[in-house]
Amino acid sequence: NAGVTQTPKFQVLKTGQSMTLQCAQDMNHNSMYWYRQDPGMGLRLIYYSASEGTTDKGEVPNGYNVSRLNKREFSLRLESAAPSQTSVYFCASKSPGLAGNTGELFFGEGSRLTVL
Amino acid sequence: AQRVTQPEKLLSVFKGAPVELKCNYSYSGSPELFWYVQYSRQRLQLLLRHISRESIKGFTADLNKGETSFHLKKPFAQEEDSAMYYCALRSFNQAGTALIFGKGTTLSVSS
């Protein structure tokens, strides 16, 4: 099992360019998430998807769109990149919880994006 | 508002010293809290959750509802404990469940 796979691992963009970060999980999890990690800001939730066909905004959704293509894949799109979107992006999926408790998040390796 | 506060950006200790990483939360209702850890060049991973009441790698964390805290403790730090530690709070809304993370604390253990 590969777990959660993100591509690309590194990307440099110019302001105004668009790109899509891809994420796939092979654990048959329903819930998937996109976070960004910035120094001094920790991990902030961008968007999440509780199940195939549903998505919802997190704390910092502006400038991003997502697609839950199927149960395995959850992509994050930057339509017009800005320097403020320079960050490390993490995709995660969540295992089902037991006895009503929240499951565990499994993270990808991260995608380092630089916007010039 | 749901919030997780980790007041220390960096905690530096010597090997063998006790460690306490602080975490405070704001949540109306019954909270569910976690500690996640990111070692150098590794993926972010779950360390422990308050519901399990377990000790992982010598770390424990007790939920104190009166003080709204979930501090992570270890009596004797090891160099391999050096990592970034995130406290996280389960957040519910009608769309589903997500985790809200604090800003993280870097633990540096030196010999």
Interface residues (C-beta under 8 A of the other chain):
Chain A: S31 Y33 Y35 G40 M41 G42 L43 R44 L45 Y48 S49 A50 S51 T54 D56 G58 E59 F90 A92 K94 N101 T102 E104 L105 F107 G108 E109 G110
Chain B: Q6 K9 E32 F34 Y36 R43 L44 Q45 L46 R49 I51 Y86 R90 N93 A95 G96 T97 A98 L99 I100 F101 G102 K103 G104
